[in-house]
């Protein structure tokens, strides 16, 4: 028997539907889960740090980061969707956090102030970007010299085209390095989401802009 061939869009829809019904470990961000201790280490988080959660969604990571950096630190939490922005603001109020600034992003701009952050994290967001070059340039502007960027994502399950589910780590590294970041290391055993293993690609903003020489 010959099985029907599915096009790429159909496969993506089927996979997304299947994953929606999965009980994925790590789908949420628990205070006692494995991600926060590892983020604390790779981002050198401490009281007083300034960090951004880009593409913050419902705000789970934002809340966790705000507690990590304490009241004398600051978290910028960005989102592009109006409904998500509302949920973010509600999450911040519910958690009684006063060190979080919610920022409305745009498709080609994070909305973050220049040189505002010691660290920035994109947690399973990068594969959604439609204009990565513009966003990467915005990320570079927003980091302080020597600041660290962490991109947490997962490889594509079957194939990869821009905007599909997941993204290869080498594509992330190539694109972000081309925007002026220094690659630091790739952690390929990052806590994943059930059947989809994750990685964390780390980058640093140079202390001096080589393009200014």
C-alpha positions as CSV (number, residue, x, y, z in Angstrom):
1,X,0.0,0.0,0.0
2,X,1.3,3.5,-0.9
3,X,0.8,6.1,1.8
4,X,-0.3,9.6,0.7
5,X,2.4,12.2,0.6
6,X,1.9,15.1,2.9
7,X,3.2,18.6,2.1
8,X,5.2,20.6,4.6
9,X,2.3,22.6,5.9
10,X,0.2,19.5,6.6
11,X,3.0,17.9,8.5
12,X,3.5,21.0,10.6
13,X,-0.2,21.2,11.4
14,X,-0.4,17.5,12.4
15,X,2.7,17.8,14.6
16,X,1.4,20.9,16.3
17,X,-1.9,19.2,17.0
18,X,-0.2,16.2,18.4
19,X,2.1,18.2,20.6
20,X,-0.8,20.3,21.9
21,X,-2.3,17.1,23.4
22,X,1.0,15.9,24.9
23,X,1.8,16.1,28.5
24,X,5.1,17.7,27.9
25,X,7.5,17.9,30.8
26,X,8.9,21.3,31.1
27,X,6.0,22.9,29.2
28,X,5.5,25.3,32.1
29,X,8.3,26.9,34.1
30,X,8.2,25.7,37.7
31,X,10.1,27.3,40.5
32,X,11.6,23.9,41.4
33,X,12.3,23.0,37.7
34,X,15.7,22.6,36.1
35,X,15.7,25.7,33.8
36,X,16.0,28.5,36.3
37,X,19.2,27.2,38.0
38,X,20.8,26.8,34.6
39,X,19.7,30.2,33.5
40,X,21.1,31.7,36.7
41,X,24.5,30.1,35.9
42,X,24.7,30.9,32.1
43,X,23.4,34.5,32.5
44,X,25.3,35.2,35.8
45,X,22.1,36.4,37.4
46,X,22.3,38.0,40.8
47,X,20.5,40.6,42.8
48,X,20.7,43.9,40.9
49,X,21.0,42.4,37.5
50,X,19.0,43.9,34.6
51,X,17.6,41.2,32.2
52,X,15.1,41.1,29.4
53,X,12.6,38.3,28.6
54,X,11.9,38.8,24.9
55,X,8.7,37.2,23.6
56,X,7.6,36.6,27.2
57,X,4.2,35.0,26.4
58,X,2.2,34.5,29.6
59,X,5.1,35.8,31.8
60,X,6.2,32.6,33.5
61,X,9.9,33.3,32.8
62,X,9.4,37.0,33.5
63,X,8.1,36.3,37.0
64,X,10.9,33.8,37.7
65,X,13.6,36.2,36.5
66,X,12.2,39.1,38.6
67,X,12.5,37.0,41.7
68,X,16.1,36.1,40.8
69,X,17.3,39.7,40.4
70,X,15.4,40.8,43.5
71,X,13.9,44.2,44.1
72,X,17.1,46.1,43.2
73,X,17.2,44.4,39.8
74,X,15.0,45.0,36.8
75,X,13.3,42.8,34.2
76,X,12.1,44.1,30.8
77,X,9.3,41.8,29.5
78,X,8.5,42.2,25.8
79,X,5.6,41.0,23.7
80,X,4.1,41.9,20.4
81,X,0.5,40.5,20.8
82,X,-2.0,42.7,22.6
83,X,-3.7,39.9,24.4
84,X,-0.4,38.6,25.6
85,X,0.6,42.1,26.8
86,X,-2.6,42.2,28.9
87,X,-1.8,38.8,30.4
88,X,1.7,39.8,31.1
89,X,0.6,42.9,33.0
90,X,-1.9,40.9,35.0
91,X,0.8,38.3,35.8
92,X,3.1,41.0,37.1
93,X,0.3,42.5,39.3
94,X,-0.8,39.1,40.6
95,X,2.8,38.3,41.6
96,X,3.2,41.7,43.3
97,X,6.3,42.5,41.4
98,X,7.6,46.1,41.2
99,X,10.8,45.5,39.3
100,X,9.2,44.5,35.9
101,X,8.7,46.8,32.9
102,X,6.4,45.4,30.3
103,X,7.4,46.6,26.8
104,X,5.3,46.4,23.6
105,X,7.5,45.0,20.8
106,X,7.1,45.2,17.0
107,X,7.9,42.8,14.3
108,X,11.3,44.3,13.6
109,X,12.1,45.8,16.9
110,X,12.2,44.5,20.5
111,X,11.2,47.9,22.0
112,X,14.0,47.7,24.5
113,X,16.0,50.8,25.4
114,X,19.7,51.0,24.2
115,X,22.3,49.5,26.5
116,X,19.7,48.6,29.1
117,X,20.5,45.0,29.9
118,X,23.2,42.8,31.4
119,X,21.5,39.7,29.8
120,X,18.7,38.9,27.4
121,X,16.9,35.6,26.9
122,X,14.6,34.3,24.1
123,X,13.0,31.1,25.4
124,X,11.5,29.1,22.5
125,X,10.8,32.3,20.6
126,X,13.5,32.6,17.9
127,X,11.9,30.1,15.5
128,X,8.9,32.4,15.3
129,X,10.9,35.4,14.1
130,X,10.1,36.6,10.5
131,X,12.8,39.2,10.3
132,X,15.7,37.8,12.5
133,X,18.3,40.2,11.1
134,X,16.3,43.3,12.4
135,X,15.5,41.7,15.7
136,X,19.2,40.6,16.2
137,X,20.3,44.1,15.5
138,X,17.8,45.4,18.1
139,X,19.1,42.8,20.6
140,X,22.7,43.9,20.1
141,X,21.7,47.6,20.7
142,X,19.9,46.7,23.9
143,X,22.7,44.8,25.5
144,X,25.5,46.5,27.4
145,X,29.0,45.7,26.2
146,X,30.0,42.3,27.4
147,X,26.3,41.4,28.0
148,X,25.1,37.8,27.3
149,X,22.3,36.7,25.0
150,X,20.7,33.2,25.5
151,X,18.6,31.7,22.8
152,X,16.7,28.6,23.9
153,X,15.0,26.7,21.2
154,X,14.6,23.2,19.7
155,X,15.6,21.5,16.4
156,X,12.9,21.1,13.7
157,X,11.3,17.6,14.0
158,X,11.3,16.9,10.3
159,X,12.5,19.8,8.1
160,X,13.1,23.4,8.5
161,X,11.9,26.5,6.7
162,X,11.6,30.0,8.2
163,X,8.5,30.2,10.4
164,X,8.1,26.4,10.8
165,X,8.3,24.5,14.1
166,X,11.8,24.7,15.6
167,X,15.1,25.9,14.1
168,X,18.5,24.2,13.8
169,X,21.1,25.5,16.2
170,X,23.6,26.2,13.5
171,X,21.1,28.5,11.8
172,X,20.7,30.4,15.1
173,X,24.5,30.7,15.5
174,X,25.1,31.8,11.9
175,X,22.4,34.5,12.0
176,X,23.2,36.0,15.4
177,X,27.0,35.9,14.8
178,X,26.4,37.7,11.5
179,X,24.6,40.5,13.4
180,X,27.8,41.3,15.4
181,X,27.5,39.0,18.5
182,X,30.4,36.8,19.6
183,X,29.4,33.1,19.9
184,X,30.2,31.6,23.3
185,X,28.9,28.1,23.4
186,X,26.1,25.7,22.5
187,X,24.5,23.7,25.3
188,X,22.7,20.8,23.6
189,X,21.2,19.1,26.7
190,X,18.9,22.0,27.8
191,X,15.8,20.9,29.6
192,X,13.2,20.3,26.9
193,X,9.5,20.2,26.3
194,X,8.6,16.5,26.3
195,X,9.4,14.9,23.0
196,X,11.3,17.9,21.7
197,X,14.8,18.2,23.2
198,X,16.1,21.8,23.5
199,X,19.4,23.6,23.2
200,X,20.7,26.9,24.5
201,X,23.0,29.0,22.3
202,X,25.0,31.6,24.2
203,X,26.4,34.8,22.7
204,X,28.1,38.0,24.0
205,X,28.0,41.6,22.9
206,X,31.6,42.6,22.1
207,X,33.2,45.1,24.5
208,X,33.9,47.2,21.5
209,X,32.0,47.3,18.2
210,X,34.4,45.9,15.6
211,X,32.5,47.6,12.8
212,X,33.3,51.0,14.4
213,X,37.1,50.5,13.7
